[in-house]
Each structure stands twice: as structure tokens, then as C-alpha cells.
Amino acid sequence: MAQVSRTAPERMRAIAIDRFGGPEVLTMHTLPVPVPGASEVLIAVHTAEVGGWDADMRGGWSMSGKKPRFPLVLGGGGSGTVAAVGSRVRRFKIGDPVYSYAWDNPKGGFYAEYVAAPAETAAPVPAPLDLAQAGAIPIAALTAIQGIDDALHLKKGERLIILGASGGLGVFAIQFAKLRGARVLAIASGADGVALARKLGADAAIDGRDGEVAGAARAFAPDGADAIVAFTGGKALTECLDTLRRGGRLAYPNGIEPVPKKRRGIRTNPYDGIAGRAQWERLARAITAARLQVPIAAEFVLAEAARAHERLAQGHILGKIVLGARPFAPLRTGFQRTDHWSPGPSFNCAFSWSCRNEIDLRIRRAYVKGWRAHHASIVPEAPANPRGTGGRRVCALDA
Ligand SMILES: NC(=O)c1ccc[n+]([C@@H]2O[C@H](COP(=O)([O-])OP(=O)(O)OC[C@H]3O[C@@H](n4cnc5c(N)ncnc54)[C@H](OP(=O)(O)O)[C@@H]3O)[C@@H](O)[C@H]2O)c1
């Protein structure tokens, strides 16, 4: 029997699809809060990671090839606080801040207020990240570090080319490769992508859409680079491969297009990112050691999921897109550092319309800190008068 938080409601808001299609099929649903099994945790979602794979699933793609059951709640990764733990779970307790990579979860994804996921798919949020940053990265950061460590076995001093360096996985691959002591040529997208790659620590960076890829790769490693990690395929990858030294290595996560052809003399390792306790522990050490920077290109609230997918379709996203599962979008860390306000264990308050901005501010602060603010939707107690003042709203925040 799961230990269930007193504050977990029976029903929740979730973005789900009832059929495959474009961004418009992502609509708000009211669904039962999933019940965690004995080895699972219930997570009150703070932030959901958004990736191209979500758009693929929305359009009908499935890694397992299995037909999903509708309504289907998307979102393979995200962060939140533990709201309930299954009877066999010892690693977590209610209130712990966690992030999780729970792919193809039959109990639903992170585009929701609650997720029930196997405990081994979750991990404590590592310093120095907050919940908003942690929610942005589970799939991207795990897959990026596994490219560097497990697929390439990158060693200190090796020369690595990262293709797609300013995208969702690339921004983390740069930082992990530098942490391992490699020299990095980042092939990024656009002048802004190049600037970001340099800021994240790349030794050299070029615009792969505009620049001379082969020339830059030869200038970077005149006798050939040791390894490539590719987060996109096509002409730029072919040019990079032409400059790799004999016996060099290529790694790429399954999903890049077009799929690169195998070449004689190059060890090619397509791979999938996986989540498990050892993977989380290594990631946490790396995040802390690298003081990982998490570039967020755009933030949306749950109700704006369709807009988030429209933004995804436009491309040229520097870093990640996220969805805040709570009523207000996640705020940036600078905000958190200046915040000294805290609610009591169960904080109920009523506010007049005239101080609406103040309550918004307080809820946002609680939200950023990862306190359960799921009752924080402002409920009109009385209709607003035409001047927009004098009505009252109530909310409750649970620390
Ligand atoms: N198998 C797994 O476990 C797994 C897990 C996660 C991701 N993946 C796959 O990994 C891939 C990367 O994911 P992601 O989230 O990082 O995608 P992403 O954010 O779209 O990153 C790809 C990047 O490549 C850039 N790019 C394209 N052509 C370029 C060129 N010629 N020069 C320089 N940059 C170029 C894109 O820039 P623009 O957008 O500006 O064109 C984009 O920034 C995807 O195919 C995804 O499906 C697989």
C-alpha cells in the first residue's frame, strides 16, 4: 500500500492526446491522479522536459512499436517533489525533490500535475540545480553523458567534434566532454549557437550551417580528430567523418537523421540513453563537478503545451524547452536567490484583487523553491468588480 500524501488530490490537470496529429491535438484533460505501485513514487510535477521525441510520439511514433492507449499523456522526463512512495521504496520520502526519466510510462508522462514512475527512474536533484533546471534535463543530460562516457569512452586530451552542439543534447555534451578533459570543437547552429557553445566551454566553435565544416575540423585536429558525437546527421556529419583519424570513433543517439552509413576504419556506436541508479549517480557527480549550466530557450506553462510544440517545430532551439506543470511558469534562478519568504507547513491566505500581483509573486516563489503549490491556483471567492479591485481570491500552499 502506497504512503499517500495528504495533499495529493484524486484528479489532476494533464495535457493528453486523444489521437495522433499536430500540436493542436495536445489538449487539457482532467484525469485521475495515477496510483503508485509498490516500487513506484508519485511525483508532484514541477517541470516537464520537452524534446523532439515528444513531437514524434504526438505524431504516432513509438519506440516499442506498441500502440498507445488514449488519452496519452506525453513527457518522458521532468522534475518535481515526491508526493507518495510505494511500500517497497526506501530511497525516497514525501517532499524529496527529484528528477526522473521514465520513458513510455504506461501510467502517463510528465505533461501532467502528477506522475507515478518506478523509483529507479528517479533521482534526487543534484546541486547546484533547482527543480526548474533539473526538470529540463533528464533525457538530454543522461543521453549526452552516456555518449561521452559509454559510447565513446572519451579520454583526457582527446580531440572531440560535437555536431549539433547548441541543441538540446549538445549543450550538455560540451560541458561533460570538457569535464573529462577533452579538447572540443563545437559545430553549432547560427552565430548565437556558436556564442553559446563558446560560453559553455568549447575550445573552438563554428556555425555548421554556414561555416566550412571540413576546414574547421582540419584546423582543429590537423592529423584527424579522435572522436565525433553527432546529434544530427547529413552533410555536416559526412564532412566531419572525412576528417576523422583512422581508428577514430563515432557515437550518435538513435534518432538522428539521416542515419549515418558505417565506414571502414571508423568505430561507430549508435546508442540509447538509459536511466538507472548507476547512471543517475554518475550524472549527479558530473553535474556538480561541471557546475552544469542549463540553457533554457523557452518556458511554457502546461496549458501552453501546443504552443511549446509549435516552437519545437520552428527549430533553432538553443538548449531546452520546458513546460511548467504548476499554474505559473518556472522562474529563473536569480529570482530564487533573492527570495526570503516562506510559507508555513500549510499556508492559507485570502487576498484582495488589489494585491493580486503580490500573491502571484508569493506563489511563484513557493513554486520555484519546489514546495508543493498545487493548490495555489487562485480561486475567485467573489467575482471581480469592473474596476478589477475588491474581489477576493484564496489559495493554499503546502510547504
Ligand atoms: N536514442 C535516445 O536515447 C535519444 C535520446 C535523446 C535524443 N535522441 C535523439 O538525439 C538527437 C538530438 O536530440 P536534441 O534534443 O539535441 O535535438 P535538437 O535540439 O534538435 O538538436 C539538434 C541540433 O543540431 C543542429 N544542427 C542541424 N544541422 C546542423 C549543422 N549543419 N550544423 C550545426 N548544427 C546543426 C540543430 O540546429 P537548428 O535547430 O538550428 O537547425 C539543433 O541545434 C535527436 O535526433 C533525438 O531524437 C535520442
The ligand as a MOL file (V3000), in Angstrom:
LIG
                    3D

  0  0  0     0  0            999 V3000
M  V30 BEGIN CTAB
M  V30 COUNTS 48 52 0 0 0
M  V30 BEGIN ATOM
M  V30 1 N 18.0730 7.3320 -28.5610 0
M  V30 2 C 17.9990 8.0910 -27.4960 0
M  V30 3 O 18.0730 7.6290 -26.3480 0
M  V30 4 C 17.8400 9.5640 -27.6730 0
M  V30 5 C 17.6330 10.3710 -26.5690 0
M  V30 6 C 17.5250 11.7460 -26.7640 0
M  V30 7 C 17.6340 12.2670 -28.0430 0
M  V30 8 N 17.8170 11.4300 -29.0900 0 CHG=1
M  V30 9 C 17.9760 11.9580 -30.4530 0
M  V30 10 O 19.1390 12.7510 -30.4520 0
M  V30 11 C 19.0210 13.7770 -31.4310 0
M  V30 12 C 19.3930 15.1100 -30.8130 0
M  V30 13 O 18.4070 15.4890 -29.8720 0
M  V30 14 P 18.3130 17.0180 -29.4220 0
M  V30 15 O 17.2470 17.0850 -28.4120 0
M  V30 16 O 19.6680 17.5220 -29.0880 0 CHG=-1
M  V30 17 O 17.8220 17.6780 -30.7840 0
M  V30 18 P 17.9690 19.2090 -31.2060 0
M  V30 19 O 17.7660 20.0690 -30.0110 0
M  V30 20 O 17.1130 19.4080 -32.3880 0
M  V30 21 O 19.4950 19.3220 -31.6070 0
M  V30 22 C 19.9900 19.0830 -32.8990 0
M  V30 23 C 20.8120 20.2880 -33.2220 0
M  V30 24 O 21.5250 20.0900 -34.4460 0
M  V30 25 C 21.5700 21.3660 -35.0760 0
M  V30 26 N 22.0100 21.2230 -36.4530 0
M  V30 27 C 21.3590 20.7080 -37.5150 0
M  V30 28 N 22.1530 20.7920 -38.6120 0
M  V30 29 C 23.3060 21.3900 -38.2160 0
M  V30 30 C 24.5050 21.7680 -38.8700 0
M  V30 31 N 24.6790 21.5520 -40.1800 0
M  V30 32 N 25.4720 22.3620 -38.1720 0
M  V30 33 C 25.3170 22.5830 -36.8540 0
M  V30 34 N 24.2170 22.2580 -36.1530 0
M  V30 35 C 23.2110 21.6560 -36.8480 0
M  V30 36 C 20.1730 21.9030 -34.8970 0
M  V30 37 O 20.1440 23.2930 -35.1060 0
M  V30 38 P 18.8370 24.0070 -35.7400 0
M  V30 39 O 17.6520 23.5540 -34.9370 0
M  V30 40 O 19.1370 25.4700 -35.6150 0
M  V30 41 O 18.7370 23.5150 -37.1350 0
M  V30 42 C 19.9630 21.5600 -33.4200 0
M  V30 43 O 20.5010 22.5590 -32.5930 0
M  V30 44 C 17.5920 13.7110 -31.9490 0
M  V30 45 O 17.5820 13.0240 -33.1660 0
M  V30 46 C 16.8840 12.8970 -30.8820 0
M  V30 47 O 15.7740 12.2050 -31.3670 0
M  V30 48 C 17.9070 10.0910 -28.9350 0
M  V30 END ATOM
M  V30 BEGIN BOND
M  V30 1 1 1 2
M  V30 2 2 2 3
M  V30 3 1 2 4
M  V30 4 1 4 5
M  V30 5 2 4 48
M  V30 6 2 5 6
M  V30 7 1 6 7
M  V30 8 2 7 8
M  V30 9 1 8 9
M  V30 10 1 8 48
M  V30 11 1 9 10
M  V30 12 1 9 46
M  V30 13 1 10 11
M  V30 14 1 11 12
M  V30 15 1 11 44
M  V30 16 1 12 13
M  V30 17 1 13 14
M  V30 18 2 14 15
M  V30 19 1 14 16
M  V30 20 1 14 17
M  V30 21 1 17 18
M  V30 22 2 18 19
M  V30 23 1 18 20
M  V30 24 1 18 21
M  V30 25 1 21 22
M  V30 26 1 22 23
M  V30 27 1 23 24
M  V30 28 1 23 42
M  V30 29 1 24 25
M  V30 30 1 25 26
M  V30 31 1 25 36
M  V30 32 1 26 27
M  V30 33 1 26 35
M  V30 34 2 27 28
M  V30 35 1 28 29
M  V30 36 1 29 30
M  V30 37 2 29 35
M  V30 38 1 30 31
M  V30 39 2 30 32
M  V30 40 1 32 33
M  V30 41 2 33 34
M  V30 42 1 34 35
M  V30 43 1 36 37
M  V30 44 1 36 42
M  V30 45 1 37 38
M  V30 46 2 38 39
M  V30 47 1 38 40
M  V30 48 1 38 41
M  V30 49 1 42 43
M  V30 50 1 44 45
M  V30 51 1 44 46
M  V30 52 1 46 47
M  V30 END BOND
M  V30 END CTAB
M  END
